[in-house]
Amino acid sequence: MRIIFMGTPDFAVPTLASLAGYGHEIVAVYSQPPRPGGRRGLETVKSPVHRQAEILGFPVRTPKSLKSEEEQEEFRALDADVAVVVAYGLILPKPILEGTRLGCYNGHASLLPRWRGAAPIQRAIMAGDRETGTMVMKMDEGLDTGPVAMEERVEIGPDMTAGELHDQLMLIGADLMQRAMAALERDSLTLTPQPEDGVLYAEKITKAETRIDFTQPATEVHNRIRGLSPFPGAWTEMMLGGKAERVKLLRSQLAEGGGEPGTVLDDRLSVACGDGAVRLVELQKAGGKAMTAEDFLRGAAVAPGAVIG
């Protein structure tokens, strides 16, 4: 089929590569415009999808908006059978949704209608969900409200981080979208409306959510740490070298024990919470690299009885 691909981050790259590998004609790739980046933000950096599209030899378009009649006409003029959308980052107005022969199909990293919106992977882990997945749906004008064509379910392990789940879902999603497009080409793709019950929205992660509050139960602290790892990263403050420093918490485990919230309980960086305790497994100082708790403690005097946070 003639496909317009629309995506921006690394999560979308395997889907683009898969569709191209199965012989579909990628007539254009839409991605977010290059952003300031590089050293001190002095250079503009192309998105991962933009870079991959150039490697594969596909034409790339990076409009800031799709609301103008000119952009919409250029989209229709591509004469595509279908648009495939994976983490693109722009709202698609109705003329774009209707700008191909078969419509727009989105790969979304949750089990809809649970976790519609921007941060479904992080929100699923932060909420303590034990299962998630990825779905292919036909897009409409709502926020992830369209009918579902295919789904693949994934178990969330008790210590799995958002980064690990992200990497698993992006590969599963690429395969699922390829199968969905094959079925669409055969005219055998079945669409099922989403249920009205169970709707939850995955709002963008805010800075205020990234600071760990050890007065919360250990399960909530643990889920927040792994749900925000590796990006943007949960954090707390520790007294290091006589001054308070911000430290990212990248991995944790539930631990035994308890006490005043924020109190270090042992020489393995187990920390008391409002109910129970967590053990900090992987940490990162500001400007440093990620390290195990054992390596961290070699250069940081955080003894049992110290209070962090």
C-alpha positions as CSV (number, residue, x, y, z in Angstrom):
1,M,0.0,0.0,0.0
2,R,0.9,3.7,-0.3
3,I,1.5,4.8,3.3
4,I,2.1,8.1,4.9
5,F,4.0,7.5,8.2
6,M,3.7,10.0,11.0
7,G,6.0,9.7,14.1
8,T,8.7,11.4,16.1
9,P,10.5,9.6,18.9
10,D,12.6,6.4,18.9
11,F,9.4,4.5,20.0
12,A,8.1,4.9,16.4
13,V,11.3,4.0,14.5
14,P,10.8,0.1,14.5
15,T,7.3,0.6,13.1
16,L,8.6,2.7,10.2
17,A,11.3,0.2,9.5
18,S,8.9,-2.8,9.7
19,L,6.4,-1.3,7.2
20,A,9.2,-0.4,4.8
21,G,10.7,-3.9,5.2
22,Y,7.5,-5.6,4.2
23,G,7.4,-3.8,0.9
24,H,4.9,-1.0,1.5
25,E,5.5,2.2,-0.4
26,I,6.3,5.0,2.2
27,V,5.3,8.1,0.1
28,A,6.2,10.5,2.9
29,V,7.3,10.7,6.5
30,Y,5.9,13.4,8.8
31,S,7.8,14.2,12.0
32,Q,8.1,17.0,14.5
33,P,10.5,19.8,13.4
34,P,14.1,19.7,14.5
35,R,14.6,21.1,18.0
36,P,17.5,22.9,19.7
37,G,19.9,20.4,21.1
38,G,23.5,19.3,21.0
39,R,26.1,21.0,23.1
40,R,24.5,23.9,24.9
41,G,21.5,23.8,22.6
42,L,23.4,25.5,19.8
43,E,22.5,23.0,17.2
44,T,19.2,21.8,15.9
45,V,18.6,18.0,16.2
46,K,16.4,16.0,13.9
47,S,14.0,13.5,15.6
48,P,14.8,9.8,15.6
49,V,12.1,9.1,13.0
50,H,13.4,12.0,10.8
51,R,16.9,10.5,10.9
52,Q,15.7,7.0,10.2
53,A,13.6,8.2,7.2
54,E,16.6,9.9,5.7
55,I,18.6,6.7,6.1
56,L,15.9,4.7,4.3
57,G,15.6,7.4,1.6
58,F,12.1,8.6,2.3
59,P,11.0,12.2,1.9
60,V,10.4,14.0,5.2
61,R,8.0,16.8,6.1
62,T,8.2,18.6,9.4
63,P,5.3,21.1,9.6
64,K,4.7,22.9,12.9
65,S,0.9,22.5,12.4
66,L,-1.5,20.6,10.1
67,K,-4.3,23.2,10.5
68,S,-3.6,25.2,7.3
69,E,-5.5,24.4,4.1
70,E,-2.1,24.4,2.3
71,E,-0.7,21.6,4.5
72,Q,-4.0,19.6,4.3
73,E,-4.0,19.9,0.5
74,E,-0.4,18.7,0.3
75,F,-1.3,15.8,2.5
76,R,-4.2,14.8,0.2
77,A,-2.1,15.2,-2.9
78,L,0.2,12.4,-1.7
79,D,-2.7,10.1,-2.8
80,A,-2.0,7.6,0.0
81,D,-4.0,4.5,0.9
82,V,-3.5,5.0,4.6
83,A,-1.6,7.0,7.2
84,V,0.1,5.2,10.1
85,V,0.6,7.3,13.2
86,V,2.9,6.4,16.1
87,A,3.7,9.0,18.8
88,Y,3.7,11.8,16.3
89,G,2.9,14.6,18.7
90,L,0.5,16.8,16.7
91,I,-3.3,16.8,16.7
92,L,-4.7,15.6,13.4
93,P,-7.6,17.8,12.2
94,K,-10.5,16.2,10.4
95,P,-9.2,17.0,6.8
96,I,-6.0,15.0,7.7
97,L,-8.0,12.1,9.2
98,E,-10.0,11.9,6.0
99,G,-7.1,12.7,3.7
100,T,-6.3,9.1,2.7
101,R,-8.4,6.4,1.1
102,L,-8.6,4.2,4.2
103,G,-8.0,6.7,7.0
104,C,-5.4,7.0,9.8
105,Y,-4.4,4.2,12.1
106,N,-2.6,4.8,15.4
107,G,-0.3,2.5,17.4
108,H,-1.0,3.3,21.1
109,A,0.9,1.8,24.0
110,S,-1.9,0.9,26.4
111,L,-5.0,-1.3,26.6
112,L,-7.6,1.3,25.6
113,P,-9.7,2.9,27.0
114,R,-7.3,2.7,29.9
115,W,-4.5,5.3,29.7
116,R,-5.6,7.4,26.7
117,G,-3.2,10.3,26.2
118,A,0.4,11.3,26.4
119,A,2.2,9.1,28.9
120,P,0.5,5.6,28.9
121,I,3.6,3.6,29.7
122,Q,4.7,5.7,32.7
123,R,1.1,6.0,34.1
124,A,0.5,2.2,33.9
125,I,3.6,1.5,36.0
126,M,3.0,4.4,38.4
127,A,-0.5,3.1,39.0
128,G,0.8,-0.4,39.8
129,D,-0.8,-2.1,36.8
130,R,0.2,-5.7,36.3
131,E,-0.7,-5.8,32.6
132,T,-0.6,-3.4,29.7
133,G,-0.2,-3.8,25.9
134,T,-0.3,-2.0,22.6
135,M,-3.2,-1.5,20.3
136,V,-3.9,-0.5,16.7
137,M,-6.9,1.7,16.3
138,K,-8.6,3.7,13.6
139,M,-8.3,7.4,14.5
140,D,-11.2,9.8,14.9
141,E,-11.4,13.3,16.2
142,G,-11.3,12.3,19.9
143,L,-8.2,11.7,22.1
144,D,-7.5,8.0,21.5
145,T,-11.2,7.2,21.2
146,G,-11.3,5.4,17.9
147,P,-12.3,1.7,17.3
148,V,-9.7,-0.9,18.0
149,A,-8.4,-3.2,15.2
150,M,-5.8,-5.3,17.0
151,E,-4.1,-5.7,20.4
152,E,-1.2,-7.4,22.1
153,R,-1.1,-7.8,25.9
154,V,2.1,-7.6,28.0
155,E,2.7,-8.5,31.6
156,I,4.4,-5.8,33.8
157,G,6.9,-7.3,36.1
158,P,7.0,-6.1,39.7
159,D,10.4,-4.3,39.2
160,M,10.0,-3.4,35.5
161,T,10.9,0.2,34.7
162,A,9.2,2.4,32.2
163,G,12.3,2.2,30.0
164,E,12.2,-1.6,29.9
165,L,8.5,-1.6,29.1
166,H,9.0,1.1,26.4
167,D,11.6,-1.0,24.6
168,Q,9.4,-4.1,24.7
169,L,6.2,-2.4,23.5
170,M,7.9,-0.5,20.7
171,L,9.0,-3.9,19.1
172,I,5.6,-5.5,19.8
173,G,3.8,-2.5,18.4
174,A,5.9,-2.5,15.2
175,D,4.9,-6.2,14.5
176,L,1.3,-5.5,15.4
177,M,1.0,-2.5,13.0
178,Q,2.6,-4.5,10.2
179,R,0.0,-7.3,10.7
180,A,-2.8,-4.8,10.9
181,M,-1.8,-3.2,7.6
182,A,-1.5,-6.6,6.0
183,A,-5.1,-7.3,7.1
184,L,-6.2,-3.9,5.9
185,E,-4.7,-4.5,2.5
186,R,-6.7,-7.8,2.3
187,D,-9.8,-6.0,3.5
188,S,-10.0,-8.3,6.5
189,L,-9.4,-5.8,9.3
190,T,-12.2,-5.8,11.9
191,L,-12.9,-2.7,14.0
192,T,-14.4,-2.9,17.5
193,P,-15.6,0.2,19.4
194,Q,-13.9,0.9,22.7
195,P,-16.0,0.2,25.8
196,E,-17.4,3.2,27.6
197,D,-16.3,1.9,31.0
198,G,-12.7,2.0,32.3
199,V,-11.6,5.3,30.7
200,L,-8.5,6.7,32.2
201,Y,-6.3,9.5,30.9
202,A,-2.5,9.4,30.9
203,E,-1.6,13.0,31.5
204,K,1.9,14.3,30.8
205,I,4.3,13.9,33.6
206,T,4.9,17.1,35.6
207,K,8.0,18.2,37.4
208,A,6.1,18.2,40.7
209,E,5.5,14.4,40.3
210,T,9.2,13.5,40.0
211,R,10.2,14.3,43.6
212,I,9.8,11.3,45.8
213,D,7.8,11.6,49.0
214,F,8.8,8.9,51.4
215,T,5.8,9.5,53.6
216,Q,3.8,7.6,50.9
217,P,3.5,3.8,51.2
218,A,6.4,1.8,49.9
219,T,4.5,0.3,47.0
220,E,3.6,3.8,45.7
221,V,7.2,5.0,46.1
222,H,8.5,2.0,44.3
223,N,6.0,2.3,41.5
224,R,6.8,6.0,41.0
225,I,10.6,5.4,40.9
226,R,10.3,2.7,38.2
227,G,7.5,4.5,36.4
228,L,9.7,7.6,35.9
229,S,12.9,5.6,35.0
230,P,15.0,6.5,33.1
231,F,13.2,9.7,32.0
232,P,12.5,12.2,33.5
233,G,13.7,10.3,36.6
234,A,12.4,10.4,40.1
235,W,14.7,12.2,42.6
236,T,15.3,13.0,46.2
237,E,17.9,15.0,48.2
238,M,20.7,13.6,50.2
239,M,23.4,15.2,52.3
240,L,26.6,14.5,50.5
241,G,29.9,16.1,51.5
242,G,28.1,18.4,53.9
243,K,25.6,19.8,51.4
244,A,22.2,18.8,50.0
245,E,22.4,17.3,46.5
246,R,19.7,16.1,44.2
247,V,20.1,12.4,43.3
248,K,18.0,10.5,40.7
249,L,16.5,7.2,41.8
250,L,16.5,4.9,38.8
251,R,15.7,1.4,40.3
252,S,14.2,0.2,43.5
253,Q,12.8,-2.9,45.2
254,L,10.4,-3.4,48.0
255,A,12.2,-4.1,51.2
256,E,11.5,-5.2,54.8
257,G,11.5,-2.9,57.7
258,G,10.0,0.5,58.6
259,G,10.5,3.6,60.7
260,E,10.4,7.3,60.3
261,P,9.9,8.0,56.6
262,G,13.1,8.8,54.8
263,T,15.3,7.1,57.3
264,V,18.1,4.9,55.9
265,L,17.6,1.5,57.6
266,D,20.8,-0.5,56.6
267,D,24.0,-0.4,54.6
268,R,22.2,-1.4,51.4
269,L,20.2,1.8,51.1
270,S,16.9,0.5,52.3
271,V,14.7,3.5,53.2
272,A,11.7,3.7,55.4
273,C,8.4,4.8,53.8
274,G,5.0,5.7,55.3
275,D,4.2,2.0,55.2
276,G,7.1,-0.4,54.6
277,A,10.4,0.3,53.0
278,V,12.1,0.4,49.6
279,R,15.7,-0.5,48.7
280,L,17.3,2.0,46.3
281,V,19.1,-0.2,43.7
282,E,20.4,2.2,41.1
283,L,21.1,5.9,41.5
284,Q,22.6,8.8,39.7
285,K,24.2,12.0,41.0
286,A,23.6,15.3,39.1
287,G,26.0,15.3,36.2
288,G,27.2,11.8,36.9
289,K,26.5,8.3,35.5
290,A,24.0,5.8,36.8
291,M,25.5,3.4,39.3
292,T,24.5,0.6,41.7
293,A,23.8,1.4,45.3
294,E,27.0,-0.5,46.2
295,D,29.1,1.8,44.0
296,F,27.2,4.9,45.1
297,L,27.9,4.2,48.8
298,R,31.7,3.9,48.1
299,G,31.7,7.6,47.3
300,A,28.9,8.8,49.5
301,A,28.6,8.6,53.3
302,V,24.9,7.7,53.7
303,A,24.9,5.6,56.8
304,P,22.1,3.8,58.6
305,G,20.1,6.4,60.6
306,A,20.6,9.2,58.1
307,V,17.5,10.8,56.8
308,I,17.0,11.6,53.1
309,G,14.4,13.5,51.2
